[in-house]
Amino acid sequence: MYFVPRLIAGALVASVGIGSGMALASAPMVGKAKSAGMPVKNCQYCHTQALPKKETFKPDELNERGKWLLADMKTRNLKEPDIAKLKDYPGGKEQK
C-alpha cells in the first residue's frame, strides 16, 4: 500500500520534467532579451521555427538576427549567445 503513493508521486514528477524540457531551452533567452529592452515576443525573434528544439538545432533554422548572434558567439568564443549584444544588431530600428 505504501508503494503506490510513491509510484504516483514519481510519475507526476517525471511527467512535469518531461513537459517543461522544451520550454526551458528557450524561455531564459526570451526573458533575457525582454529584460534588455528588446521587442521579443517569442523564439522567432532569432529562429525561423516557433518552437525550436535544442536537440535538433541547426544553424540554418536561424533568421538573419539569429545568424548574426551566432557569428558573434563564435567570434568571441562564448558557450552561449550574449543576449545583451542584440542591442548592437546592425539592422534598422524596425529590426531591433
C-alpha positions as CSV (number, residue, x, y, z in Angstrom):
1,M,0.0,0.0,0.0
2,Y,2.9,2.4,0.8
3,F,4.5,1.7,-2.6
4,V,1.5,3.0,-4.7
5,P,1.6,6.7,-3.5
6,R,5.4,6.8,-4.1
7,L,4.9,5.4,-7.6
8,I,2.2,8.0,-8.4
9,A,4.4,10.8,-7.0
10,G,7.3,9.7,-9.1
11,A,5.3,9.5,-12.2
12,L,4.0,13.1,-11.6
13,V,7.5,14.4,-11.1
14,A,8.7,12.7,-14.3
15,S,5.8,14.0,-16.4
16,V,6.3,17.6,-15.2
17,G,10.0,17.4,-16.0
18,I,9.4,16.0,-19.5
19,G,6.7,18.6,-20.3
20,S,8.9,21.5,-19.3
21,G,12.0,20.4,-21.1
22,M,11.3,22.2,-24.3
23,A,10.3,25.4,-22.6
24,L,13.5,25.5,-20.5
25,A,15.6,25.5,-23.6
26,S,14.4,28.9,-25.0
27,A,12.4,30.7,-22.3
28,P,15.5,32.1,-20.5
29,M,16.8,33.6,-23.7
30,V,13.5,35.2,-24.5
31,G,13.3,36.5,-20.9
32,K,16.8,38.0,-21.0
33,A,16.1,39.7,-24.3
34,K,12.9,41.2,-22.9
35,S,14.8,42.4,-19.9
36,A,17.4,44.0,-22.2
37,G,14.5,46.1,-23.7
38,M,14.2,44.2,-27.0
39,P,10.8,43.8,-28.5
40,V,10.8,40.0,-28.3
41,K,7.5,38.1,-28.5
42,N,8.7,34.6,-29.0
43,C,11.6,32.4,-30.2
44,Q,11.1,33.6,-33.8
45,Y,12.9,36.8,-32.8
46,C,16.1,34.8,-33.7
47,H,14.8,31.5,-35.1
48,T,12.6,30.6,-38.1
49,Q,10.7,28.0,-36.1
50,A,8.1,28.9,-33.5
51,L,9.4,26.2,-31.0
52,P,13.0,25.2,-31.9
53,K,14.3,22.1,-30.1
54,K,17.8,22.2,-28.6
55,E,18.4,18.6,-29.5
56,T,17.7,19.1,-33.3
57,F,19.1,22.7,-33.6
58,K,20.7,23.6,-37.0
59,P,22.2,27.0,-37.8
60,D,20.1,27.1,-41.0
61,E,17.0,27.4,-38.7
62,L,18.1,30.9,-37.6
63,N,16.9,34.1,-39.2
64,E,19.3,36.9,-40.0
65,R,19.3,38.2,-36.4
66,G,20.0,34.7,-35.1
67,K,22.8,34.1,-37.5
68,W,24.4,37.4,-36.6
69,L,24.2,36.5,-32.9
70,L,25.6,33.0,-33.6
71,A,28.5,34.5,-35.5
72,D,29.2,36.9,-32.6
73,M,29.1,34.0,-30.2
74,K,31.7,32.0,-32.3
75,T,33.9,35.1,-32.8
76,R,34.0,35.8,-29.1
77,N,34.4,32.0,-28.3
78,L,31.3,32.0,-26.0
79,K,29.4,28.9,-24.8
80,E,26.0,30.6,-25.3
81,P,24.8,33.7,-27.2
82,D,25.3,37.1,-25.4
83,I,21.7,38.3,-25.5
84,A,22.6,41.8,-24.5
85,K,24.6,42.0,-27.8
86,L,21.2,42.1,-29.6
87,K,21.2,45.9,-29.0
88,D,24.1,46.1,-31.4
89,Y,22.4,44.2,-34.2
90,P,23.1,46.3,-37.4
91,G,19.5,46.2,-38.7
92,G,17.4,49.3,-38.7
93,K,15.2,50.4,-35.8
94,E,12.3,48.3,-37.1
95,Q,14.5,45.2,-36.9
96,K,15.7,45.8,-33.3
